[in-house]
Amino acid sequence: MKFIDETTIEVHAGKGGDGSASFRREKFVPRGGPDGGDGGRGGSIYAIADRNINTLVDYRFQRIHRAQAGEPGRGADCNGRGGTDIVLRMPVGTVVSDAESAEIIADLAAHDQRAIIAKGGDGGRGNLNFKSSTNRAPRQFTRGTPGESRKLKLELKVLADVGLLGMPNAGKSTFIRSVSAARPKVADYPFTTLHPNLGVVRVDHNRSFVIADIPGLIEGAAEGAGLGHQFLRHLARTRLLLHIVDIAPFDDAVDPLHEAHAIVHELEKYDPSLAEKPRWLVLNKVDLLPPDERSEHVQRFVAEFDPQQKSFIISALTGEGCKELTYAIMEHLEKNRAASTADDS
């Protein structure tokens, strides 16, 4: 299934049915009086989060959604039938916003969360509603109101506790394969990851977190280089970022320090608030460094990049340092969750 994380659709709620101007006409019932019923309401359109869906591909091909109009009122005090509502099922994490004003209409962050995205029109009132002691034969009625029509932007932001950042071939996919059951594609050429991958990391029996791997960034991604930086939206909900750096590139012309700074700059260009999230430096592929030079090489890199930033050294291929990193992540998330609970109370 093709992964689609952004699209636009049109929604048109149903029009309300018109009220009826009718009078009772029966044998032996002279001057029966008004008996016009009300029109039915128009159908509304709802969005509901479904954890069994992981892409917006259905809405890439079916862009227009129309709800049923309400039926008009009838004589004999019969109200019109309401229009049938439409329910659009979307992946958990979908943000629905107005395509013109950019106003957020719904943020579907939990399974079964439901939101109305286009309200159906109200039904008109029949002439029976206008009957009074001074107006015994009213002929006035009201028409139904039109339903809402909108052009909406759907944007999927995956739900994960931890997000992975890094250049292509930095080892992000290998790391997520090492610590979880996720099996993203791994190869010796750049941009093997073309869409986000999620993995559940189980530290203990009842302790786990979700980690998200996104396609690699390169310098100039904000200007469209590589795959661009649109996949950074999937890190918006994370509570911790892991900046993975290839500390021992095969190409001597590649400068890991320059690439690490380039990732930070691309993050700041995309969203300054995302750049302010807690971010740890993870130096990968240390198994390729000579054992007697490893400590000095790592210390020099950290000192030149940012000595204040929390850092770890791992080898995603051999698993060295990965277990210690996952336990540190779990402790950080638990402390963060406890602090958030204390603030809410």
C-alpha positions in Angstrom: 0.0 0.0 0.0 1.4 3.4 -0.9 2.1 5.7 2.0 0.3 9.0 1.7 0.6 11.5 4.6 -0.9 14.6 3.1 -3.9 15.4 0.8 -6.8 17.7 0.3 -10.5 16.8 0.0 -13.9 18.6 -0.4 -16.8 18.0 2.0 -20.3 19.1 1.3 -22.9 18.6 4.1 -26.5 18.0 3.2 -29.1 20.8 2.8 -31.9 20.9 5.2 -35.4 20.1 3.8 -37.9 22.8 3.3 -40.9 23.1 5.5 -44.4 22.5 4.1 -47.3 24.9 3.8 -50.3 22.5 3.8 -53.9 22.4 5.1 -55.9 19.5 6.3 -58.4 18.5 3.7 -60.8 15.7 4.7 -64.5 15.0 4.2 -66.6 16.2 7.0 -63.7 18.3 8.4 -64.4 21.8 7.4 -61.6 24.3 8.0 -59.1 21.6 9.0 -56.4 24.1 9.6 -52.6 24.0 8.9 -50.8 20.7 9.0 -47.5 21.3 7.2 -44.6 19.4 8.7 -41.0 20.5 9.2 -38.2 19.6 6.8 -35.5 17.1 7.8 -32.0 18.1 8.7 -29.2 17.7 6.2 -26.6 15.0 6.7 -23.4 15.9 8.5 -19.9 14.7 7.8 -17.8 13.3 10.6 -14.1 12.3 10.9 -13.2 9.4 13.2 -9.7 8.1 14.1 -9.1 4.5 13.3 -5.9 2.7 14.5 -6.4 0.1 11.8 -5.6 2.6 9.1 -2.1 4.0 8.6 -2.3 6.0 5.4 -4.5 8.7 3.7 -4.2 6.9 0.3 -8.1 6.5 0.1 -8.5 10.2 0.1 -6.0 10.8 -2.6 -8.3 9.2 -5.1 -11.7 10.0 -3.6 -11.6 13.7 -3.0 -15.3 14.8 -2.9 -17.7 13.7 -0.2 -21.3 14.7 -0.2 -23.9 14.0 2.6 -27.5 13.4 1.8 -30.0 16.3 1.9 -33.0 16.3 4.3 -36.4 15.5 2.9 -39.0 18.3 2.7 -42.0 18.3 5.2 -45.4 17.0 4.1 -49.0 17.5 5.0 -50.8 15.7 7.7 -48.1 16.9 10.1 -45.4 14.7 8.6 -41.8 15.9 9.1 -39.2 15.1 6.5 -36.6 12.5 7.0 -33.2 13.6 8.0 -30.2 13.1 5.6 -27.8 10.2 6.3 -24.5 11.2 7.9 -21.2 10.3 6.4 -18.3 9.0 8.6 -14.8 9.3 7.2 -12.3 7.0 8.9 -8.8 8.3 9.1 -5.5 7.2 10.7 -4.8 8.1 14.3 -2.7 11.3 14.2 -4.5 13.0 11.3 -4.9 16.8 11.6 -7.8 18.2 9.7 -7.6 21.9 8.8 -9.3 24.4 6.5 -7.3 24.6 3.3 -8.0 28.3 2.9 -7.7 29.7 6.4 -5.4 27.0 7.8 -7.6 26.8 10.9 -7.3 23.5 12.6 -10.8 21.8 12.7 -9.8 18.5 14.3 -6.8 16.8 15.7 -7.5 13.1 15.8 -4.9 12.0 18.3 -6.7 9.0 19.9 -8.5 5.9 18.6 -12.2 6.4 18.0 -11.9 10.1 18.5 -14.7 11.7 16.6 -15.1 15.3 15.2 -17.7 17.0 13.0 -16.0 18.5 9.9 -19.1 19.7 8.0 -22.5 20.4 9.7 -25.7 19.6 7.9 -28.2 22.3 7.3 -31.3 22.7 9.6 -34.7 21.7 8.3 -37.3 24.5 7.5 -40.4 24.9 9.6 -43.8 24.0 8.3 -46.8 26.3 8.5 -48.1 24.4 11.5 -45.5 26.2 13.6 -46.9 29.6 12.7 -50.5 28.8 13.9 -51.8 31.1 16.6 -55.0 32.5 18.0 -54.8 35.4 15.6 -53.3 33.6 12.7 -55.4 30.4 12.2 -54.5 29.8 8.6 -50.9 30.7 8.2 -49.4 30.2 4.8 -45.8 31.0 5.7 -43.1 28.4 6.0 -39.3 28.5 6.0 -36.8 26.8 3.7 -34.0 24.6 4.9 -30.6 26.1 5.3 -27.6 24.9 3.2 -25.1 22.6 4.7 -21.4 23.5 5.2 -19.1 23.1 2.3 -15.3 23.2 2.9 -12.1 22.3 1.2 -10.0 20.5 3.8 -6.3 19.6 4.2 -5.6 16.3 5.8 -2.1 15.9 7.3 -0.9 12.8 9.0 1.5 13.1 11.9 2.4 9.7 13.2 2.2 9.1 17.0 5.6 8.2 18.5 7.5 8.9 21.7 10.9 9.1 20.1 12.0 10.3 16.6 15.1 9.5 14.7 17.0 12.2 12.8 20.0 11.9 10.6 21.6 11.9 7.1 20.9 9.0 4.7 22.8 5.9 5.6 23.5 7.1 9.2 22.1 3.9 10.5 18.6 4.9 11.6 16.9 1.9 10.0 19.5 -0.5 11.3 19.0 1.0 14.8 15.2 0.6 14.8 15.7 -3.0 13.5 18.1 -3.6 16.4 15.9 -2.4 19.2 12.4 -3.3 17.9 10.5 -5.8 15.8 10.2 -3.3 12.9 11.9 -4.4 9.7 12.5 -1.3 7.5 14.6 -1.7 4.3 18.3 -1.5 4.9 20.8 -1.2 2.0 24.2 0.4 1.2 22.8 3.3 -0.9 21.1 6.5 0.2 17.3 7.1 0.7 16.4 3.4 1.3 13.7 4.7 3.7 11.0 6.4 1.7 8.3 6.7 4.3 8.1 6.7 8.1 8.5 3.4 10.0 7.2 2.8 13.5 8.7 0.3 16.0 7.7 -0.6 19.6 10.7 -0.9 21.9 10.0 -3.2 24.9 12.5 -2.4 27.7 10.7 -4.6 30.3 7.5 -6.5 30.5 5.3 -3.5 31.2 7.7 -0.8 29.9 7.8 0.2 26.3 7.9 3.2 23.9 7.3 3.9 20.2 10.1 5.0 18.0 9.7 6.6 14.5 12.2 6.4 11.7 11.8 9.0 8.9 13.6 9.4 5.6 17.1 10.9 5.9 17.7 14.6 5.5 20.5 16.2 3.5 21.8 19.8 3.4 19.4 22.0 1.4 16.3 19.9 2.2 14.4 23.1 3.0 15.0 24.1 -0.7 13.8 20.7 -1.9 17.1 18.8 -2.0 16.8 15.0 -1.6 13.4 14.0 -0.4 12.8 17.5 1.1 11.9 18.0 4.7 8.2 17.4 4.7 8.6 14.2 6.7 9.7 16.2 9.7 6.0 16.7 10.4 6.0 13.2 11.8 8.3 14.3 14.6 5.9 17.0 15.8 4.3 14.8 18.5 7.5 13.1 19.7 8.9 13.9 23.2 12.5 13.1 22.4 14.7 13.3 19.2 17.7 11.1 18.6 20.2 12.7 16.3 22.1 9.8 14.8 25.5 10.5 13.2 27.7 8.2 11.2 31.0 8.7 13.1 33.0 6.6 10.7 31.9 7.3 7.1 33.5 5.1 4.3 34.1 8.2 2.2 37.0 10.3 3.5 35.5 13.4 1.9 32.5 13.3 4.2 32.8 15.4 7.3 30.5 14.0 10.1 30.7 17.2 12.0 29.5 19.3 9.1 26.7 16.9 8.4 25.6 17.0 12.1 25.4 20.8 12.0 23.5 20.6 8.7 20.8 18.5 10.3 20.4 21.0 13.1 20.1 23.9 10.6 17.5 22.1 8.5 15.5 21.4 11.7 15.6 25.1 12.6 14.5 26.1 9.1 11.5 23.8 9.2 10.2 24.6 12.7 12.1 26.4 15.5 9.8 24.8 18.1 10.8 21.3 16.8 14.5 22.3 17.1 13.8 23.1 20.8 12.6 19.6 21.6 15.0 17.5 23.8 17.6 16.1 21.4 20.3 13.5 22.2 23.4 12.9 20.1 23.9 9.3 19.1 27.2 8.4 17.5 26.7 5.3 15.4 29.1 2.8 13.8 31.8 3.0 16.5 32.7 -0.6 15.7 34.4 0.8 12.5 36.8 2.9 14.6 40.1 1.4 15.8 39.7 0.5 19.4 42.8 2.5 20.5 41.5 5.7 18.8 37.8 5.4 19.6 37.7 7.3 22.8 39.8 10.2 21.6 37.8 10.4 18.3 34.5 10.5 20.1 35.6 13.1 22.7 36.9 15.4 20.0 33.7 15.2 18.0 31.4 15.9 21.0 33.6 18.8 22.1 33.5 20.4 18.6 29.8 19.8 18.1 28.2 20.6 21.5 29.9 19.6 24.7 26.6 20.4 26.7 24.5 18.0 24.7 23.8 14.5 26.0 25.5 11.9 23.9 25.8 8.1 23.4 28.0 5.9 21.4 26.5 2.8 19.7 26.9 0.3 17.0 23.4 -0.4 15.6 24.8 -3.3 13.6 26.4 -5.2 16.5 24.0 -3.9 19.2 26.8 -2.3 21.2 25.4 0.4 23.5 21.8 0.0 22.2 20.4 -1.6 25.3 21.9 1.2 27.5 20.4 3.8 25.2 16.9 2.3 25.3 16.9 2.2 29.1 18.0 5.8 29.2 15.2 6.8 26.8 12.6 4.9 28.9 13.8 6.6 32.1 13.6 10.0 30.4 10.1 9.4 29.1 8.8 8.2 32.5 10.2 11.2 34.2 8.7 13.5 31.5 5.3 11.7 31.9 5.4 12.0 35.7 6.2 15.7 35.5 3.3 16.3 33.0 0.9 14.4 35.4 2.1 16.5 38.3 1.6 19.8 36.4 -1.9 18.7 35.3 -2.9 17.9 38.9 
